[in-house]
């Protein structure tokens, strides 16, 4: 599985989003809502560190994640910036 995170007109988008959310939920044993929060926190950490630093929730969510989940996110995420400005 490869997840491609790209920016389109200033907005970050994710290809393979629903499959990733289901996989994260299974790995962590959580709901898809919590899995979405994990993904949001991870992306904030790597894409927008300032936002991550301001968010106590994001820091807490990632600190509670299994190491396997974080390793998976790191391995499968590819960033592309297709900004046309």
Backbone as CSV, one residue per row, in Angstrom:
resi,resn,N_x,N_y,N_z,CA_x,CA_y,CA_z,C_x,C_y,C_z
1,UNK,0.858,-1.170,0.000,0.000,0.000,0.000,0.901,1.228,0.000
2,UNK,0.603,2.183,-0.850,1.330,3.434,-0.884,0.307,4.554,-0.793
3,UNK,0.512,5.445,0.146,-0.380,6.576,0.313,0.328,7.801,-0.243
4,UNK,-0.310,8.510,-1.126,0.287,9.704,-1.707,-0.431,10.917,-1.147
5,UNK,0.346,11.762,-0.512,-0.169,13.007,0.044,0.308,14.115,-0.886
6,UNK,-0.615,14.888,-1.409,-0.214,15.934,-2.325,-0.978,17.217,-2.033
7,UNK,-0.417,18.307,-2.506,-1.042,19.599,-2.297,-1.595,20.079,-3.624
8,UNK,-2.850,20.451,-3.580,-3.540,20.916,-4.776,-4.192,22.245,-4.415
9,UNK,-3.724,23.299,-5.040,-4.243,24.642,-4.778,-4.177,24.996,-3.288
10,UNK,-3.094,24.603,-2.665,-2.883,24.960,-1.262,-3.529,24.045,-0.247
11,UNK,-4.265,23.026,-0.708,-4.938,22.091,0.200,-4.278,20.727,0.096
12,UNK,-3.954,20.134,1.257,-3.370,18.796,1.253,-4.467,17.775,1.025
13,UNK,-4.216,16.846,0.108,-5.164,15.775,-0.198,-4.448,14.434,-0.077
14,UNK,-5.217,13.384,0.117,-4.635,12.062,0.314,-5.291,11.075,-0.637
15,UNK,-4.471,10.402,-1.459,-4.974,9.311,-2.291,-4.960,8.043,-1.452
16,UNK,-5.977,7.231,-1.544,-6.052,6.001,-0.767,-6.495,6.238,0.663
17,UNK,-7.170,7.343,0.886,-7.539,7.787,2.225,-8.409,6.802,2.991
18,UNK,-9.490,6.328,2.391,-10.418,5.466,3.137,-9.781,4.128,3.496
19,UNK,-8.961,3.602,2.602,-8.280,2.344,2.896,-7.279,2.519,4.037
20,UNK,-6.592,3.629,4.036,-5.632,3.907,5.100,-6.341,4.040,6.446
21,UNK,-7.460,4.740,6.477,-8.201,4.921,7.731,-8.644,3.571,8.282
22,UNK,-9.161,2.711,7.423,-9.584,1.375,7.881,-8.401,0.560,8.404
23,UNK,-7.259,0.661,7.725,-6.059,-0.057,8.159,-5.572,0.460,9.513
24,UNK,-5.531,1.767,9.671,-5.114,2.346,10.951,-6.050,1.932,12.080
25,UNK,-7.336,1.931,11.801,-8.315,1.543,12.829,-8.083,0.100,13.272
26,UNK,-7.834,-0.779,12.308,-7.558,-2.183,12.657,-6.263,-2.317,13.457
27,UNK,-5.217,-1.651,13.013,-3.919,-1.736,13.700,-3.992,-1.254,15.147
28,UNK,-4.687,-0.148,15.334,-4.756,0.467,16.653,-5.904,-0.076,17.505
29,UNK,-6.843,-0.765,16.869,-8.008,-1.251,17.605,-8.924,-0.118,18.036
30,UNK,-9.077,0.862,17.132,-9.895,2.043,17.435,-10.937,2.241,16.342
31,UNK,-11.798,3.219,16.544,-12.806,3.556,15.534,-12.134,4.284,14.378
32,UNK,-12.852,4.397,13.268,-12.310,5.135,12.133,-12.180,6.622,12.446
33,UNK,-13.010,7.129,13.342,-12.909,8.541,13.747,-11.568,8.780,14.446
34,UNK,-11.211,7.884,15.361,-9.922,8.005,16.056,-8.776,7.789,15.070
35,UNK,-8.939,6.881,14.123,-7.912,6.652,13.107,-7.687,7.908,12.272
36,UNK,-8.758,8.619,11.956,-8.634,9.880,11.214,-7.845,10.893,12.028
37,UNK,-8.083,10.943,13.324,-7.345,11.852,14.202,-5.857,11.489,14.232
38,UNK,-5.545,10.199,14.236,-4.149,9.749,14.188,-3.492,10.235,12.901
39,UNK,-4.186,10.060,11.782,-3.645,10.500,10.499,-3.461,12.016,10.476
40,UNK,-4.441,12.753,10.959,-4.333,14.213,11.006,-3.131,14.647,11.831
41,UNK,-2.942,13.988,12.973,-1.826,14.324,13.857,-0.495,14.017,13.181
42,UNK,-0.409,12.867,12.530,0.831,12.493,11.852,1.158,13.487,10.740
43,UNK,0.171,13.821,9.929,0.411,14.755,8.828,0.784,16.139,9.351
44,UNK,0.152,16.560,10.429,0.510,17.854,11.015,1.965,17.833,11.468
45,UNK,2.388,16.719,12.021,3.771,16.610,12.515,4.778,16.736,11.378
46,UNK,4.522,16.069,10.259,5.509,16.060,9.183,5.308,17.171,8.147
47,UNK,4.081,17.615,7.963,3.803,18.612,6.941,3.749,20.022,7.518
48,UNK,3.228,20.157,8.720,3.056,21.473,9.338,3.471,21.413,10.809
49,UNK,4.781,21.358,11.073,5.253,21.215,12.459,4.772,22.308,13.408
50,UNK,4.541,23.513,12.903,4.043,24.589,13.776,2.654,24.244,14.308
51,UNK,1.793,23.748,13.424,0.448,23.341,13.836,0.530,22.205,14.842
52,UNK,1.403,21.247,14.575,1.574,20.110,15.489,2.025,20.602,16.858
53,UNK,2.954,21.535,16.879,3.463,22.056,18.143,2.416,22.783,18.965
54,UNK,1.442,23.365,18.290,0.383,24.101,18.998,-0.733,23.191,19.492
55,UNK,-0.771,21.972,19.007,-1.908,21.106,19.312,-1.560,20.051,20.357
56,UNK,-2.073,20.241,21.549,-1.900,19.252,22.619,-2.556,17.929,22.226
57,UNK,-3.693,18.002,21.566,-4.409,16.796,21.144,-3.557,15.969,20.190
58,UNK,-2.976,16.616,19.175,-2.143,15.895,18.216,-0.959,15.229,18.904
59,UNK,-0.296,15.946,19.794,0.854,15.365,20.492,0.432,14.165,21.341
60,UNK,-0.697,14.294,22.022,-1.188,13.197,22.868,-1.560,11.985,22.021
61,UNK,-2.263,12.217,20.919,-2.700,11.120,20.051,-1.499,10.326,19.533
62,UNK,-0.470,11.023,19.073,0.690,10.304,18.545,1.476,9.615,19.645
63,UNK,1.496,10.196,20.822,2.238,9.552,21.913,1.556,8.261,22.363
64,UNK,0.252,8.139,22.112,-0.499,6.936,22.484,-0.494,5.864,21.391
65,UNK,0.016,6.204,20.208,0.025,5.252,19.089,1.050,4.158,19.298
66,UNK,0.758,3.027,18.700,1.723,1.931,18.680,2.877,2.318,17.749
67,UNK,4.066,1.881,18.073,5.230,2.172,17.230,5.051,1.608,15.829
68,UNK,4.379,0.477,15.727,4.143,-0.138,14.419,3.297,0.760,13.521
69,UNK,2.336,1.434,14.128,1.468,2.333,13.364,2.261,3.509,12.830
70,UNK,3.093,4.095,13.682,3.910,5.231,13.244,4.911,4.809,12.171
71,UNK,5.476,3.630,12.323,6.415,3.125,11.321,5.709,2.905,9.983
72,UNK,4.494,2.369,10.035,3.717,2.169,8.813,3.461,3.503,8.120
73,UNK,3.023,4.489,8.865,2.752,5.796,8.279,4.006,6.381,7.641
74,UNK,5.122,6.225,8.300,6.372,6.757,7.769,6.779,6.053,6.478
75,UNK,6.595,4.754,6.435,7.018,3.969,5.268,6.136,4.166,4.048
76,UNK,4.861,4.329,4.254,3.945,4.332,3.106,3.588,5.713,2.605
77,UNK,4.022,6.742,3.283,3.598,8.081,2.902,4.601,8.723,1.954
78,UNK,4.089,9.212,0.866,4.905,9.919,-0.126,4.282,11.300,-0.313
79,UNK,5.122,12.314,-0.308,4.619,13.681,-0.427,4.928,14.233,-1.801
80,UNK,3.944,14.885,-2.370,4.125,15.550,-3.660,3.498,16.928,-3.552
81,UNK,4.169,17.891,-4.099,3.641,19.246,-4.088,3.405,19.669,-5.531
82,UNK,2.138,19.629,-5.948,1.782,19.988,-7.309,1.280,21.422,-7.393
83,UNK,1.689,22.225,-6.455,1.237,23.621,-6.425,1.603,24.314,-7.718
84,UNK,0.650,24.974,-8.269,0.899,25.659,-9.521,1.071,27.150,-9.373
85,UNK,1.368,27.632,-8.161,1.496,29.069,-8.069,2.920,29.499,-8.055
